[in-house]
Amino acid sequence: MHVPVLLDEVLGYLQPKAGQNFIDCTIGGGGHSFKILSYTEPDGKILGIDLSPEAIEKIDNQRRILNLRERIILANDNFANLEEIVERNSFSPVNGILLDLGLSSDLIESSGRGFSFMRDEILDMRFSPESSGLTAQEIINQYSEKTLREIFWRYGEEKYSSKIAREIVRIRRRKKIQTTAQLSELIKDILGFHFHIKTLARVFQSLRIVVNRELENLQQALISSLDILSPSGRIVVLSYHSLEDRIVKRFFKEDNAFKILTKKPITPDSEEIKKNPRSRSAKLRVAEKI
């Protein structure tokens, strides 16, 4: 069951009202979007975007069952293409934009594309299987030691980046690294008593970010939001690691077209974290178009 993160806070800042339109750039399981729609009846709309075809298919089924096909417009696309998606669907005015950058439970648990080191799956990590981009397996087996080191350090902030990269290059000469289990065991062996489960999380995060160009896409979506939002429209961003949060914080601070509504990021309380452990690293920032 999909549990939307910081739902009350998202609604409190977006302030959805009857007849208003909102964009959910990462509609995922639809937890935020369906709640927003309940406040915008009878004719407010949601433009729901997601790179995962599985996510779009599920929401399509739900909107059909709930008789909401006229109020939920879906786009199986990258939110980096936000302006093009909005233009293609003639979606305006836009009263608010939500960017929930968390990895959906469905991608982790049932995509089979290697997003979690807790499962033995092919190292793919593409949000969309139709993407022509490099897979995590290709990065691990083809990139130079220097590039791998930079990836693990820059996007995972992993202190053992150099050692891990060096040993990956040495080991892959003998045998191709194809699965999450192979990579996980390899890292455990490399680090020995220095190993910590967080190292796996950081390495997997860094690969996923590079495969899907996550930081570049976030930056582009933020830029696009300026032209898309109506005056006084708000953008709400939920980030889950420091790299994303820094980009959002800097963008809001440096662009004079936005008024920052959250001096410090909003984080989940202990009760929410207990109910939904995946929310523990979430940070919510909000800005309003002047």
N, C-alpha and C positions, 0 to 999 in steps of 0.2 A: 504494500500500500504506500502510495506516494505521500510524504509528509512535507508540506511547504515550510521553508525556513523563515523565521521572523515574520510570519503572516500578518499578525496584528500591526506590527511596525510598518510593514510595506503598505498596508491599507491606510494606516494613519497618515503616512506621508503622501501617498498618491491621491487620497481624498476623492475616490471615484463617486460620481453623481449621475443621476438619470440622464441618459442620452449622450454621455461622453465616450470618447474612443481612446483605447490604450493599445500599446504594442508590448507584447511579451516576446523578447528577443530569443529566449530559450524556454519555450513552453513546456518541454519535458512531459511530466505527468499531468500538467494542467492545474496543479493545486492552487497556485496564485490566480491564474486566469479565470477559473470558474467562480472563485469568490468575488473577484472584481466584477464579473458579469452580473452577479446577484445585486450589486449596488447600482448598475447602470441600466437596469430595466426601464422602459420596455425595448428600447432600440439602440442602446449603446453597443459598440462593437469592440472585439479584440482581434488584432492581427497577430497570429501566433506563428513564430518562426522557430525552426529547429533543423539542424543538419542531419539528425538521425531519422531515417525513413520509418523506423519502427515506432518512434515517438509520434510522428505525424499520423501514422495509420491508427494508433490507439486513440488519439484525440479525435480523429475523424469518426471513428466508431462511436465515441462518447457523445459527440455533438449531434450525431444522427439519432441516437437513442433519446437524448434530452431535447430534441427538436430545436437545436441551436445553430443549424447550418447557416442561417442568415446572419447570425451575430458573431460567428467565429470564422475568420478567414485564415486559411493555413498556407504556409509557404515552407516547402522542404528546401531550405537554402541556408547560406552562411550569413549571420547577422552583419558581417563586414560589408555585405551588399545592401545594407538597410535602405539607402535612398532609392536604389533601383527597385527593390521589393515594394516599397511604399508607392512609388510611381506606377509600377505594373498593376497594382491592385486598387489604384485611385483612392487610397486610404487617407482621408483627412476630414476634419482637423484632428490633430493628435494632442490629447490632453496629458498624456503621461507615457513614459517608457520604462520598462523593467528589464534589467539585465541580471539574471541569476546565473552566475558563472560556475556553480557547482556541477560536478559530474553526476548525472542522473543514476538512480539506483538500477534502472533497467540496463543501462550501458555496462555497469559493473557486473551485474548478476546474470544477465541473460544474452548479452550480445555475442559472446564467444570471441571477442576481438582483443583480448589480452590487456584489459585496463587494470586488472587487479593481480597482485602477486599471490593472492590467496587461492587462485584458480590456475589450473594447468591448461593454458590456451595458447594458440598461435600469437606471436608478437606482431600485432597489427596496429592497434590503437587509433585507427582513423575513426572519427565520429561518423563519417559516412563511408560505407563500403564501396560506394560508387566513385569515391574520390580518386583522382589519378596521382595524388601525392605519394611521397615515400612512406613506407610502413616503418614501424619501430624495428622490425627484423632487418630491414635493409640498412637502417642507420647503424645498428649494432654490428653488422657484419661488413659494412663497406666504408664507414667513415674512419678517418685517420685517428690515431691516438690523441693528437692535439685537439682535434675537433670534438671528440668524445669527452675529453677532459673539460673543455670549455662548456659543453652542454650540461654536464653534471654539476659544474660549479655555478654557472650563470643562472640556470633554470631550476636547480635543485638545492643550491647552496650547500653541497655535500663536501665535507672537509677531506674525504678520502678520494676525491675525484681523480687525482693523478694515478693513484695506485690501481683503482678499479679500471680506468681506461687502459693503462699499460697491460694489465693481465687479460682483459677482454681481447685485445689485439693479439696477444701471444696465444691464447687458448683457441681463438677462432681459426687460426692457421691449421689446426688439427681437425676441428669439427665445427661445423656451422651452428650458430646459436639460433634456434628457431622458436622456442617456447618460453613462456613466463617462468615455468618451473626450472628450465635450464639456466636462465639468467639469474633467478633467485638463488639457486644452489651455488652457482659460480661466485656470486658476490659474498655469500656466507663463507665459502672456502677461502676467498681472497683475503677477507678481513679477520678471519679466525676469532680470537677472543675480543677483538675490537668491534665485532659485528653488533649492530643494533637494528631492530626492525624498522626504525625510522629511516635508515639508510635505503632500504628497499623502497619505502614510500617516496623518498626524494629522487631516487634514480628513475622510478616509474613516472613520477610527475614530470621530470625534465624531458623524458622521451615523448610523453603525451603532448606537452606544450609545443615542442618542436614539430612533431608530426602534423599537428592541427593549426600551427601558426597562431596560437591562442592570444599572445600578447599583441601582435600586429593587428589581429582582427578586432580586439577590444579597442585599441587606439582608434581604428577607423570607424567603429560604431559610435564612439563618443563624439568624434568630429561630425559625423553625419547627423547626430541627434540635434545639433545646433540649428540646422536648416529645417528639420522635420517638426520639432516641437512648436506648438502654438505659444504665444506670449503667456507667461505664468504657468506654462506646462512644466512638469517635473520629471526628472530622471532619477531612478532609484537603482543603485548597483549593489549587488551582493557578491563580494569577492571572498576567496577562501585561502589565499596565501599572499605573502607580503609583496610578491612581484606584481600581482594584479592590483592590490590595494594602493601601491605606490603610484601606479599609472593613473588610477582614478583620482586619487588625492591631488596629484600634480595638475591633472587636466582641469579639475574644478577650480583650483587655486589660480591657475595662470590665465584662464579664459574669462574675460570681463563680461561675457554675455550671460554668465551664470552667477546666481547668488547661492552660496553654500548654506544649507539648512542644518547640517550636522557638523558642528565644530570638531567633534570627535566621533569616530565610527561607533554605530550601535552594534552591540554584540548580544548573543543569546544569554538568558539567565540560566541558572543551574537547573531549574525545572525543565526548560526546553531541551537542554543538553541531555538530561536524563531520559527524556522521552525519545529524543532523536539525536544520538551521539554524533552523527555526521554533521550536525549543525555547529559543533563546538568551535570550529575555526572561522566561522562566518563573520564578516564585517560589512555593515550596511552604511553606505554614504548616499546623501541626497543633495541635489541641487535644483534650483528653479531658474527657468529662462527669464531673463529680465525683459 
